[in-house]
Amino acid sequence: MESLFNKRLLEAQKQLGLTKGSSQELIKSIKAKSERFTKPTVH
């Protein structure tokens, strides 16, 4: 489950190119991970 989440996250980061707002995306991913434990969300 988590490996699939990480795979999708890496793919999204590759698409973004990690050029603009990489730190912002990292914060988003951390928030998404923490929210994943409280409520199931699909992004």
C-alpha positions in Angstrom: 0.0 0.0 0.0 2.7 2.5 1.0 5.0 1.4 -1.7 2.3 2.1 -4.3 1.7 5.5 -2.7 5.5 6.2 -2.9 5.6 5.1 -6.5 2.8 7.4 -7.5 4.4 10.2 -5.5 7.7 9.7 -7.3 6.0 9.6 -10.6 4.3 12.9 -9.8 7.6 14.4 -8.8 9.2 13.3 -12.0 6.4 14.9 -14.0 6.9 18.1 -12.1 10.6 17.8 -12.8 11.3 18.9 -9.2 12.1 22.3 -10.6 9.4 24.5 -9.2 8.1 24.3 -5.7 9.9 21.0 -4.8 9.8 21.9 -1.1 6.2 22.8 -1.4 5.4 19.4 -3.0 7.4 17.7 -0.3 5.2 19.4 2.3 2.1 18.4 0.4 3.3 14.8 0.3 4.0 14.8 4.0 0.5 16.2 4.7 -1.0 13.7 2.3 0.8 10.9 4.2 -0.4 12.1 7.6 -4.0 12.6 6.3 -3.9 9.1 4.8 -3.9 7.6 8.3 -6.9 9.7 9.4 -9.1 9.6 6.3 -8.8 7.7 3.0 -8.3 10.2 0.2 -7.4 9.7 -3.4 -5.5 12.4 -5.2 
